[in-house]
Amino acid sequence: MKSIVLALIGVCSALSLYATHGLGGEMTFRQIAPNTVEASAHIYYKDGGAFTWRDSISISFGDGNVGYAVRYNGIDENGNGIPEGELIPGTDVRHSIYRAIHVYENTGEYVLSTSPVNRLDGIYNINFPNSGQVRFHIQATVRLTNDNTPNHSPLLFEPAVVDMGGADEIFRHTPNAFDPDGDSIVYRLIVPLHNVNNQVPNYDETLLETNIDLVTGMLEVEPSRSGIFVLAVEVVTYRNGVVQDNLVRDMMIVINDFELKPPILSLSNVLPEQEVLVGDTVVINAAALSQPYGDPIHLTCTGGLFEYFGNPATFDSLSAADLVDGTFEWIVEPEDLREAPYQIVFKARDDGSPYGLSTLIPIRFRVVEELTSAEDFQNEDHLRLFPNPATESLQISGLEHTGPVNYEIRSASGQLLQSGTVQQSGSPLNVSSLPKGWYVLTVLLPDGQQRPLPFIKQ
């Protein structure tokens, strides 16, 4: 990492310009009584800038009324009775939530919005080079009821603008939305806005090749150059096949012209969608290390399963280290039974750059009364390696075969380093001679199938 310090000096200088500008955010809400909405504006900004001391902003409620929203999250650091937001661990980005309550005269559809500051100058894909003349804007649409029907916007559990991209790497991000009402969620890319339902001027879509998964929200960005860019993701919820609510995440991304690789992230169970039953205990082990090895890594797991439930899921992970592991555990309760799936996102973020290159893996769980898929969590044929990370030896669990099974261990580049035979499930494999790093153990099953299993050697 020391070899690229000079390349990062320009990046850090540019980041210092963000102090007075919102880097990203979204508007969320919940209906707390008939015709009454609690609106929350989430703003991400550089720590120490003007927003750090901005205790309130104005919110338009969409009915001709405007009110002041006061920041309510974090610690009151200056003693004025208003908290200063929360610093996201391992970054210089602070997250402030400004909240206001409004009572409407009538039911209907209303757009909650705020445009608190201008955007940063020099954003390549917005009115370049005069993007500083364009407002930063976030909004959400609420469909108001006059009863106590559950009515929440989605909540986004992956923060905006804490990840950095490299010019030669695909940038990935997901808002990781969760709807407390159990509504279905769909994601789509839109042109960023500068006021209610109005697109920013001179938006250049040719500078970034983008794609988004409509179900997981996984956004992939392939840049044509380094620089500062802005994207917007609309999160839409459906109830009984009809649009219920929507919100827009506006986010800035920084693409740097240096050759770095995102962290390697390994999970004990990588099935992207799994069925689980009430009473199941779901355990997924995660491990991550940096490329090149040696930079500190933050390992997190986010999602609605960690909140809003009497017995929430847990994720235990060490603080930032050059190699870090963690365990996700969730006991499926009767209250978890619903039609919409639950999504969690494992994320490994490298602290070697100002914000960090990241690797993300989403996993979705569907709680069912009866299993309909062969790829459920309790499937005994699902092979796992433990412990992962490993130090001296590895074991393979889930082998159905009573006879010997062949295996191979290859490096990240594909070089064959070790091969042999394992006699039965749980038999130890000696890996003490392997250097620290990331490897793939491939189980060669008798029926010809090959099952690759990634692991990390400490």
Secondary structure, 3 states (H helix, E strand, C coil): CHHHHHHHHHHHHHHHHHHHCEEEEEEEEEEEECCEEEEEEEEEEECCCHHHHCCEEEEECCCCCEEEEEECCECCCCCCCCCCEEECCCCCEEEEEEEEEEECCCCEEEEEEECCCECCCCECCECCCCHHHCECCEEEEEEECCCCCCCECCEECCCCCCCCEECCCCEEECCCEECCCCCEEEEEEECCEEECCEECCCECHHHEEEEECCCCCCEEEEECCCEEEEEEEEEEEEECCEEEEEEEEEEEEEEECCCCEEEEEEECCCCCEEEEECCCEEEEEEEEEEECCCCCEEEEEECHHHCCCCCCCEEEECCCECEEEEEEEEECCHHHCCCCCEEEEEEEEECCCCCCCEEEEEEEEEEECCCCCCCECCCCCCCEEECCCECCEEEEECCCCCCCEEEEEEECCCCEEEEEEECCCCCEEECCCCCCEEEEEEEECCCCCEEEEEEEEC
